Amino acid sequence: MYQFSYAEVQTDSVADAKDRERQLLSRSIDLLIAAREKGTRSNEAIRAIYFLNRVWTTFVEDLGSEDNELPQELRANLISIGLWLLREAEEVRQGHSDNFEGLIEVSQIIRDGIQ
């Protein structure tokens, strides 16, 4: 019977977590693209903004946790980006902006940077 070492399990769980983060960001991007095509007052926009809010609220909370092992400067930068995304999404939700493109581009950059 093969037994996994702690290091192997830990490496797998980190890789799995990163994969889930990429998948969540990809889903958010897909929803934002659909929303951009339908407009700020569409059901697609409501779904996209709601999903983005859930994802980034969770990310920001995790990044602010003492248990998060990312370097502090990277965590601070990602929190700043996350807060911008949340503010911009709120502007779109309230009808003050239609900046889906900015939300999409920043989300793509973050997703593509997860390694």
N, C-alpha and C positions, 0 to 999 in steps of 0.2 A: 504494500500500500504506500502510495506517495504522500508525503506530508509537505505542506507548504511552509516555507520559512516566514517569519514575521515580516521581513523585508520584502519578500515577494508579494505578500498579501497587501502590505501598505502601498507598494508601488502600483499594484493593480487597482486599489481603491482610489488612489490619486488619479490614475489614468481614466478610470471610470467617471470620476467626478468632473474631470476636464471635458470628457466626451459629453456628459450631460449638460454642462454649461454651454458647449458649442451647439448642441441640439436645441437648447432653449433659445439661444440667440438667433439661430437659423429660423426657428419657428416665429420668433418675434419679427425678424426681417421679412419673412414671407407675408405675415399679416400686415405689416406696414406698407409693403409694395401693393397689396390688394387695396388697402385703404387709400393710398395715393391715387390709384386709378379711379376709385369711386367717389372720393371727396371727403371733406372733413365732417360732413353731417350724415355720413352713411353708417349703416350697421357695421360695415367692415372697419371703419375708423374707430368706432366704439370698442369693438373687439380688440383691435390692435393696441389702442391706448391702454385698455384694461390689462391686457397681457403684459405689455411693456412695464407697466407700473408694478405688477406682481413680481416679475422677474427682477427688476432693478431694486425694488424695495428689499427683496430677499438678499440680493448680492451686496447691497450697501450694509445691511445688518451683519452679514457674514464678514465682510471686509473690516467692519468696526470691532469685531470680536477679538478678544485677547488670544483666543485659540487659533486664529488664522495665522498660518505660518509664512505667508508672503512677506517680503521685505516691507518695512513700514512706509518707505517713500512710494513704492508701487501701490500699496494699499491706499495711501492718501490720494494719489493721482486717480486711481480707479473710483474712489468715493466721489471725488470732484466731478469726474465724467458722469458717473451715475446720477448725481444730483442735477447736473445740467440736463441729462436726458429726461429726468422726471419733471423738471421745470418746463422744458420745451414741450413735452407731451401734454402738460397741463394747459399750456398756451394753445395748443392745437385743440384740445378738448373743449376749451372755452370759446373757440372760434376766433381767437386773436392771431392765429398763425396757421399756415398750412405747410409747415416745414417738415413734411414727411421725409424729404430727401436728406436733410441733415440728420434726422433720427436714424435713417437707414444707413447712411455712410458711416456714422460713428459706431453704430452697432456692428457693422461689417468689420471695421478696423479692430474692434475689441475681440470679436469672434475669431478673426484670422490671427490674432496675436496669442491666442491660447494654445500653448504647446505642451 
